[in-house]
Amino acid sequence: MRRYGSVIRLRPERREEYLRLHAEVWPSVEATLRAANIRNYTIFLHGDLLFGYYEYVGDDHDADQARIAADPTTQQWWALTDPCQEPVADGEWWAPMQEVWHLNEETST
């Protein structure tokens, strides 16, 4: 399993729309993410920053990301959510973040 984190800015004028959409994410979008080996996907909000986190359990992240991007329903979902967002870094939609620390589960001996 590998962890991924990314960040993007939420457009203030689209905040309520974005939150409303994510209060009821389409089941088919969620199913596509699961089929692409994504687990524990979470989006956090701080001010106008969205922080996304997920765990990847597959063997070919690039192929699974392409599979998500090729899904027609996901493309429809993105047509609604993308206008609510703007990059924080030039050319980086959902800019990747570097993991600097992780607390592992405690194991008993």
C-alpha positions in Angstrom: 0.0 0.0 0.0 1.2 3.5 -0.9 -0.2 6.8 0.5 -0.8 9.8 -1.7 -1.5 13.4 -0.7 -2.3 16.4 -2.9 -3.6 19.9 -2.6 -5.7 22.3 -4.7 -7.4 25.6 -4.0 -11.2 25.9 -3.7 -12.6 28.9 -5.5 -14.5 30.8 -2.7 -17.4 31.7 -5.0 -17.9 27.9 -5.7 -17.4 26.7 -2.1 -21.0 25.8 -1.3 -21.5 24.1 -4.7 -18.3 21.9 -4.1 -19.4 21.0 -0.6 -22.9 20.1 -1.8 -21.5 17.9 -4.5 -19.3 16.1 -2.1 -22.0 15.6 0.4 -23.5 13.1 -2.1 -20.7 11.7 -4.3 -22.1 9.6 -7.1 -21.9 5.9 -6.3 -20.6 5.1 -9.7 -17.7 7.5 -9.2 -16.9 5.8 -5.9 -17.1 2.4 -7.5 -14.6 3.5 -10.2 -12.2 4.6 -7.5 -12.5 1.3 -5.7 -12.0 -0.6 -8.9 -8.8 1.4 -9.5 -7.4 0.2 -6.2 -8.0 3.5 -4.3 -8.8 3.1 -0.6 -9.5 5.5 2.2 -9.9 8.5 -0.1 -10.5 11.6 2.0 -10.7 15.3 1.1 -10.0 17.8 3.9 -10.8 21.5 3.8 -8.7 24.3 5.4 -9.7 27.8 4.5 -9.7 27.7 0.7 -7.3 24.7 0.5 -8.5 21.2 -0.3 -6.1 18.4 0.8 -6.8 15.0 -0.7 -5.4 11.7 0.7 -5.8 8.2 -0.4 -4.1 4.8 -0.2 -3.3 2.9 -3.3 -3.3 -0.9 -3.1 -2.7 -1.8 -6.8 0.4 -2.6 -8.8 0.2 0.0 -11.6 -0.8 3.5 -10.3 -0.4 5.1 -13.7 -2.6 2.6 -15.4 -5.2 2.8 -12.7 -5.2 6.6 -12.9 -5.7 6.4 -16.6 -8.6 4.0 -16.0 -10.3 6.6 -13.7 -9.7 9.4 -16.2 -11.2 7.3 -19.1 -14.4 6.6 -17.1 -17.3 8.6 -18.7 -19.2 9.1 -15.4 -16.0 10.3 -13.7 -15.5 12.7 -16.6 -19.1 14.1 -16.0 -18.3 14.4 -12.3 -15.1 16.3 -13.0 -17.0 18.6 -15.3 -19.0 19.7 -12.2 -16.2 19.8 -9.7 -13.2 21.1 -11.7 -14.7 24.6 -12.1 -14.8 24.8 -8.3 -11.0 24.4 -8.1 -7.9 26.2 -9.1 -4.3 25.0 -9.0 -1.9 26.1 -6.2 1.2 25.4 -8.4 1.7 26.2 -12.1 0.6 23.3 -14.3 -0.3 21.0 -11.3 -4.0 20.1 -10.9 -4.2 18.6 -7.4 -0.5 19.2 -6.8 1.3 16.2 -5.2 2.6 16.6 -1.7 5.7 15.0 -0.2 5.1 12.7 2.7 7.5 13.7 5.5 6.3 11.6 8.4 3.9 8.7 9.1 2.9 7.1 12.4 2.7 3.4 12.0 0.3 1.2 13.8 1.6 0.0 17.1 2.3 -3.7 17.0 2.2 -6.0 20.0 5.1 -8.3 20.9 
